[in-house]
């Protein structure tokens, strides 16, 4: 498995930015269509959808982080290893940023 080191540098925050657009578009659409009034157990359908989306984004960024860390064990040039390490740090930062930025969908007022 040859990890594309440059791609690992970009993916964390590209996914974060895409999630920003997707989550807030879903929230705005859900509020407009009244999904926050549809109860699914103890929470609204909109909050459930946003929480599932948050978990999927965290899993995607976490999976890419895991992929990059796994690639470090393979024989690579020193430059590629450095890029993969930096990419791992960026993906870790993207994970933390995702939790901070989007974690509010779990408890804040939606509409």
N, C-alpha and C positions, 0 to 999 in steps of 0.2 A: 504494500500500500504506500504509494508516494503521495504525501500531502502537498497540495498546492499552497505553498507558504504564503504567497501574496494574497490569495483568496481568504485565508484564515485571518489576515489582518483586517479585512473589510467586513466580513460577514456579521459579526456581533452587532455593530451599530447600524448596519444596513437593515438587519432584521428588526432592531429596536425602532428604527424610523418607520418601517413598513407597519409594524405593530401599532405605532402611534396613530397613523392614518386609519388603520383598520378598526382599532378599538374605539376611537372617538367618532368615526363614521357610524359604527354600530350603535354607539350610545345615543348619538343624535337621531338616528333612524328609529331606534327603539323607543325613545321618548316621544317622538312625533307620532308613532303608530300605537302608543299606549302599552307597550310590552311591560312597562314597569308596574302596570296594574294587574297583570296576569300572574296569579300565584302558582308556584310550583313548590309544593311543600311549604317550608317556612320562609322561602325567599321568592322574589319575583323572577319571571322568565328572563328579563333583561339582565339582572344581576347574575343569574346562573350562566347565561351565555357569555357575559364578559369575564366571569371567573374561569370558565372553561378555556376561553381564548387566552387569558393570562397564563394559565398552566401550560397550554400548548406552546406559547412563545418561550416560556422559561425552559421547557423541555427541549425545544429546538436549539436555543442558544447553549444550553447545557450539553446537549449532544455534540454540538460542534466543538465545544471546549474539550470534551472527552476525546473526540476524534483527533484533535490537535495534540493533546497530551500523549495519546497512544502513538502518534507519528514520531514523537521525539525518540522513541526507543529504536527506531529503524536507522540504518546507516544513511547519513545525509551529510552534506557539506556543513561547515561551521556557520556559514551565512544563512542557510536554510533553517538550521536549528535555532539561530537567533531570531529569525522572523517568526518561526512557530512559537517560540517562547513569548515574544511580544504580542503575537496574535492571541495567545492564551490569556495574557494579562488584559488585553482589550475585551475579550469575550467575558472574562470575569467582571470587568467594569460594566459591561453591557447587562450582565445578569443583575448586578446591584442596582444599576440605573432603572432597569425594568421593574424591579420590586418597588423602588422608591416612587417612580413615576406612575405606575399603573396599579400599585397595591391598594390605592384608595377605592377601586371598584368593589372591594370586599366590604367596606363599611361606610363610605361616604354617600350622601344623598345623590341619586342618579339624575334626577330631572328637576 
